[in-house]
Amino acid sequence: MGRSCGNGPTNSGTRVAGIVLMVIGMLMFLIFVPRWVWTSALGICLISVGFLLWRFGE
């Protein structure tokens, strides 16, 4: 079965970390896309990891 909505404690630390990683990734992606391919790829990776932490972090 899946997680139930709103029942049980949630770890807000992983959600905050996920949001922070997504924001940093978006900033890196927006600032460095014209200049460096590797930094934009790193930004995309940070966004992905941040989303996974935010969505599935318990």
N, C-alpha and C positions, 0 to 999 in steps of 0.2 A: 504494500500500500504506500501511498505518498504521504508527505507531510501534511498535517492538518493546519488550517489557517487560523492563526491567532492563539493557538493553544500551546502552552509550555514556554519556557524561557528561551530567548534568542540572544545570541552573542552580538551585541551591537558593535563590538570592536572590529570584527571582521567586516561588517557592513561599512563602517567608517573607513577602514583601510581600503576596501574595494572602491568606494566613491573617490577617495583621494588618488588612487592609482588611475582611475578613469579620467579624472580631471588633469592629472599630470600628463597622461598619455595623449589626451586631446590637445593640450597646449604644445607638447612636443611635435605632434603631427601637424598642427596648424602653422607653427613657427618654422619648422625645419623641412617641410616638404619641398620647397623650391631649391634647397641647398644640398641636403645630404640624404641619400636614400636610406642609409643604415639607421639614422636617427628617426626617420619616419617609420621604418619597420619596427624599431624599438617602441615607438609611441603606440603602434597598433598592438604590439604584444602586451604593453602595459594596460591598454584599454581592455583587451581580452581577459587578462588575469584579474583585473579589477572587477570586471563584470562577473566572472566566475565566483570570486570571493563574495561579491555583493549578493548574487543570486543564490548560491548554494552554501554560503558560510553559516555555520551554526554555532 
